[in-house]
Amino acid sequence: MALLLLLETSSSIGSVSLSLDSSVIATVELPEHNSHARALTTSISNLLHSCNYTLPDLDAIAYSAGPGSYTGLRIGLSTAKGLAYVLDKPLIAIPTLRTLWEAVQKQYINENTYILPMVDARREDAYVAVFNSAGTEVYPTQMVTVNDAFLDSISSYTNLIALGSATFKLKKHSMASHIHVIDGVECCSKYLAHLAFEKYTRANFENMPLTEPIYINQMKK
């Protein structure tokens, strides 16, 4: 059995989970929004202690790689790298938007369904992608302004389900009326478990000196 530590710091609500193989044992949310810098390592320690594990028991460290909050991603990756280096454990990167597909794939997805994860990028912007029922990215990860032009660009995807921290921006547009919005599902470390275990079994690990978060330029042209 593989004991995996899962870190989610791409949004304002950070969280930490432990999983055995792909089954989540426990999850802890950071105590306050945007408290990653001061609360992440303490939350990891508390989670391990509550589950009667120690750091050397871990088999790998997985982290949400972005896109998302620049500061949050840097903190998450630096913490994951530090643990992986000190413990001599492998490092696993999981794309953030793909984890949101995992959050709903059992309950909402059939062969004709498309999933639109949306992570808030401030103002009227969002980090988005579209995944088909198999989890394949069919609309590439990018930052968009949530407006009629964007909605027109995804109009060919029927039976489209949106979720994430930026879905509220859809509600301002009549062109989004055909999109089914799932409220209350946002980035969480527990959604990394399945993908992290898949990568672990394939030994698909990061090169620690070279790995970087998935950043998307927020500068407007």
C-alpha positions as CSV (number, residue, x, y, z in Angstrom):
1,M,0.0,0.0,0.0
2,A,1.3,3.5,-0.9
3,L,0.8,6.3,1.6
4,L,0.5,9.6,-0.2
5,L,0.5,13.1,1.1
6,L,-1.7,15.4,-1.1
7,L,-1.3,19.2,-1.0
8,E,-3.8,21.7,-2.5
9,T,-2.7,25.4,-2.4
10,S,-3.8,26.7,-5.8
11,S,-6.7,28.7,-4.3
12,S,-7.4,30.7,-1.2
13,I,-8.8,27.6,0.7
14,G,-5.8,25.3,1.2
15,S,-6.1,21.7,2.2
16,V,-4.0,18.6,3.0
17,S,-5.0,14.9,2.6
18,L,-3.6,11.5,3.2
19,S,-4.4,8.5,1.0
20,L,-3.7,4.9,0.9
21,D,-3.3,4.0,-2.7
22,S,-6.3,6.0,-4.2
23,S,-8.5,5.9,-1.1
24,V,-8.5,9.1,1.0
25,I,-7.9,8.5,4.7
26,A,-8.4,12.0,6.0
27,T,-8.5,15.7,4.9
28,V,-7.8,18.9,6.8
29,E,-8.6,22.4,5.5
30,L,-6.2,25.2,6.4
31,P,-7.8,27.2,9.2
32,E,-8.1,30.5,7.3
33,H,-8.3,31.7,3.8
34,N,-4.9,32.5,2.3
35,S,-3.1,31.1,5.4
36,H,-0.8,28.7,3.4
37,A,2.5,30.2,4.4
38,R,1.9,30.0,8.1
39,A,-0.5,27.0,8.4
40,L,0.5,24.4,5.7
41,T,3.3,22.7,7.5
42,T,1.4,22.7,10.8
43,S,-1.6,21.2,9.1
44,I,0.5,18.4,7.6
45,S,2.0,17.6,11.0
46,N,-1.5,17.6,12.6
47,L,-3.0,15.4,9.9
48,L,-0.2,12.8,10.1
49,H,-0.4,12.8,13.9
50,S,-4.2,12.3,13.9
51,C,-3.8,9.3,11.5
52,N,-1.0,7.8,13.6
53,Y,1.6,8.3,10.8
54,T,4.9,10.1,10.7
55,L,6.7,11.8,7.8
56,P,9.1,8.8,7.1
57,D,6.0,6.6,6.6
58,L,5.1,8.6,3.4
59,D,5.8,6.9,0.0
60,A,5.4,10.1,-2.1
61,I,4.2,13.7,-2.0
62,A,1.7,15.0,-4.5
63,Y,0.8,18.6,-5.1
64,S,-1.7,20.6,-7.1
65,A,0.4,22.1,-9.8
66,G,-1.8,24.9,-11.1
67,P,-3.0,27.0,-12.6
68,G,-4.2,29.1,-9.7
69,S,-2.9,31.6,-7.2
70,Y,0.8,32.4,-7.9
71,T,1.6,32.7,-4.2
72,G,-0.3,29.6,-3.2
73,L,1.3,27.5,-5.9
74,R,4.8,28.7,-4.9
75,I,4.2,27.8,-1.3
76,G,2.7,24.4,-2.1
77,L,5.5,23.4,-4.4
78,S,8.3,24.6,-2.2
79,T,6.8,22.7,0.7
80,A,6.3,19.6,-1.4
81,K,9.9,19.8,-2.7
82,G,11.3,20.4,0.7
83,L,9.6,17.3,2.1
84,A,10.5,15.2,-0.9
85,Y,14.1,16.2,-0.7
86,V,14.5,15.7,3.0
87,L,12.6,12.4,3.1
88,D,14.1,11.2,-0.2
89,K,10.6,10.5,-1.6
90,P,9.2,11.0,-5.1
91,L,7.3,14.2,-6.1
92,I,4.1,14.0,-8.1
93,A,2.5,17.0,-9.9
94,I,-1.3,17.0,-10.6
95,P,-2.8,19.7,-12.9
96,T,-5.4,21.6,-10.8
97,L,-8.2,21.7,-13.4
98,R,-7.9,18.0,-14.0
99,T,-8.6,17.4,-10.3
100,L,-11.9,19.2,-10.6
101,W,-12.9,16.7,-13.3
102,E,-12.1,14.0,-10.8
103,A,-14.4,15.7,-8.3
104,V,-17.5,15.0,-10.4
105,Q,-16.6,12.2,-12.8
106,K,-18.4,9.4,-10.9
107,Q,-21.6,11.3,-10.1
108,Y,-22.2,13.5,-13.2
109,I,-20.4,12.2,-16.2
110,N,-21.7,10.0,-19.0
111,E,-20.3,9.4,-22.4
112,N,-21.9,12.6,-23.8
113,T,-20.8,14.9,-20.9
114,Y,-18.2,17.6,-21.0
115,I,-16.8,19.2,-17.9
116,L,-15.7,22.9,-17.6
117,P,-13.6,23.5,-14.5
118,M,-13.2,27.2,-13.7
119,V,-10.7,28.6,-11.2
120,D,-11.0,32.3,-10.3
121,A,-8.3,34.5,-11.7
122,R,-9.8,37.8,-10.4
123,R,-11.7,40.5,-12.3
124,E,-13.8,38.8,-15.0
125,D,-11.1,36.2,-15.7
126,A,-10.9,32.5,-15.0
127,Y,-8.5,29.6,-15.6
128,V,-10.5,27.1,-17.6
129,A,-10.3,23.9,-19.7
130,V,-12.9,21.5,-21.1
131,F,-12.6,17.7,-20.5
132,N,-14.6,15.0,-22.1
133,S,-16.1,12.0,-20.3
134,A,-12.7,10.1,-20.5
135,G,-10.9,12.9,-18.8
136,T,-9.1,14.1,-22.0
137,E,-8.5,17.8,-22.3
138,V,-10.4,18.9,-25.4
139,Y,-10.2,22.7,-24.8
140,P,-6.7,23.6,-23.7
141,T,-6.0,25.0,-20.2
142,Q,-5.8,28.8,-20.5
143,M,-6.9,32.0,-18.8
144,V,-10.0,33.6,-20.4
145,T,-12.2,36.6,-19.8
146,V,-15.6,35.2,-19.1
147,N,-17.6,37.0,-21.8
148,D,-19.7,36.2,-24.8
149,A,-16.6,35.6,-27.0
150,F,-15.5,32.9,-24.6
151,L,-18.9,31.4,-24.3
152,D,-19.2,31.3,-28.1
153,S,-15.8,29.4,-28.2
154,I,-17.2,26.6,-26.1
155,S,-20.7,26.5,-27.6
156,S,-20.1,23.3,-29.5
157,Y,-19.7,21.3,-26.3
158,T,-23.2,20.0,-25.5
159,N,-24.2,18.7,-22.1
160,L,-21.6,21.0,-20.5
161,I,-21.2,21.0,-16.7
162,A,-19.2,23.8,-15.0
163,L,-17.8,23.8,-11.5
164,G,-15.1,25.6,-9.5
165,S,-14.5,28.9,-7.8
166,A,-15.3,31.1,-10.9
167,T,-18.7,29.6,-12.0
168,F,-20.5,32.6,-10.5
169,K,-19.1,34.6,-13.5
170,L,-21.2,32.6,-15.8
171,K,-24.4,33.7,-14.2
172,K,-24.1,37.2,-15.7
173,H,-24.4,35.9,-19.3
174,S,-27.5,34.7,-21.1
175,M,-25.3,32.7,-23.4
176,A,-24.4,30.5,-20.5
177,S,-27.9,29.5,-19.8
178,H,-27.4,26.0,-21.3
179,I,-24.4,25.3,-19.0
180,H,-25.3,23.2,-15.9
181,V,-23.5,24.8,-12.9
182,I,-22.6,22.6,-9.9
183,D,-22.2,24.9,-6.9
184,G,-20.0,24.2,-3.9
185,V,-17.3,22.1,-5.6
186,E,-13.9,23.8,-5.4
187,C,-10.3,22.7,-5.4
188,C,-9.5,20.2,-2.6
189,S,-6.6,18.0,-1.9
190,K,-8.8,14.8,-1.7
191,Y,-9.4,15.1,-5.4
192,L,-5.7,14.5,-6.1
193,A,-5.8,10.9,-4.7
194,H,-6.7,8.9,-7.8
195,L,-4.5,10.7,-10.2
196,A,-1.6,10.7,-7.7
197,F,-1.8,7.0,-7.2
198,E,-2.0,6.4,-11.0
199,K,1.2,8.4,-11.4
200,Y,2.8,6.6,-8.4
201,T,2.2,3.2,-9.9
202,R,3.7,4.3,-13.2
203,A,6.7,6.0,-11.4
204,N,5.7,9.2,-13.2
205,F,7.6,11.5,-10.9
206,E,8.9,15.1,-11.2
207,N,12.5,16.1,-11.7
208,M,12.7,18.2,-8.5
209,P,15.4,20.7,-9.6
210,L,13.4,21.5,-12.7
211,T,9.8,21.3,-11.8
212,E,7.7,24.5,-11.7
213,P,4.0,25.3,-11.1
214,I,1.7,25.6,-14.1
215,Y,1.6,29.4,-14.4
216,I,-0.5,31.2,-16.9
217,N,0.3,34.8,-17.6
218,Q,-2.3,37.2,-16.2
219,M,-1.0,40.2,-18.0
220,K,-3.5,41.7,-20.5
221,K,-2.2,42.4,-24.0
